[in-house]
Amino acid sequence: MAIIEGGAFEGARKSIGNVTIRQVNGRTIISAKVSRNNSKTGKQVARRDSFTMLAKLGRFLKPVINIGFEQLKNGSKANNFSKLNTDLGNYLSEHKVKDPYPHPARILYEALTDKAFIGQVVAARGNINCKSEFVIGADGQINGLLSLSRNFMAGDTLTVALILLATFQRKETESIELATYTLGSPDIAALEHPRQFVVGKNNWPGLNTEALRYFPGEITGAVMAAIVTNNADRSTAAFTVSAIVR
């Protein structure tokens, strides 16, 4: 593949023999035509299936990805998500999920609860680190701990992503919700540790599992992530499985 900045091919977009000429972001790209891959070996099929499942998961997680990732120079935020989650891609190509057409949330949950999965699923990438642990109480209230690699500051926006799996009328369903809270000076003054924020009904009363009201069936799994952002920083964060108190 050749990339030409401007030049005689400016504005061209056509095929000549086995060569395709197109423009992307103001650059002229000349590349060989890609033939359809119909390989049928087990590994090749599994690899293609893993790409499909990772793309499916990326579409489901779009609200999280839009907050957690930068736009690539020559790609989307979803491309950035896939690029940084090779651990998950490799896992999906080597291990079949139980359902051949799973919900995206099921793909994520099965990977995170499988001891064979080595690595993490990145929910955000930035220049600070945020580690989070959550428990969902029997009353639907979320309790947790956010640990940051720098001190929390007034103006930091906390975004918590909650992904639920539930069984209703013998069918599995899923939901994804985002809750945000911006810290003020009183929140910072109330911190027992400058790098830790305790999540609970006393300091974030609106953070509860609204999805529990829509899922009268049994909640079978929960995955969460917390992202911290402000004008200067974005945290790196990973999805984790949350305990559920019955």
Sequence and secondary structure as in RCSB ss.txt:
>XXXX:A:sequence
MAIIEGGAFEGARKSIGNVTIRQVNGRTIISAKVSRNNSKTGKQVARRDSFTMLAKLGRFLKPVINIGFEQLKNG
SKANNFSKLNTDLGNYLSEHKVKDPYPHPARILYEALTDKAFIGQVVAARGNINCKSEFVIGADGQINGLLSLSR
NFMAGDTLTVALILLATFQRKETESIELATYTLGSPDIAALEHPRQFVVGKNNWPGLNTEALRYFPGEITGAVMA
AIVTNNADRSTAAFTVSAIVR
>XXXX:A:secstr
 EEESSSTTTT  EEETTEEEEEETTEEEEEE        SHHHHHHHHHHHHHHHHHHHTHHHHHHH    TTS
 HHHHHHHH HHHHHHHHHS  SSSS  HHHHHHHHHH TT  S  EEE  SEEEEEEEEE TTSBEEEEEEESS
   TT EEEEEEEEEEEETTEEEEEEEEEEEE  HHHHHT SBTTEEEESTTT TT B THHHH  SEEEEEEEE
EEEE SS BEEEE EE EE  
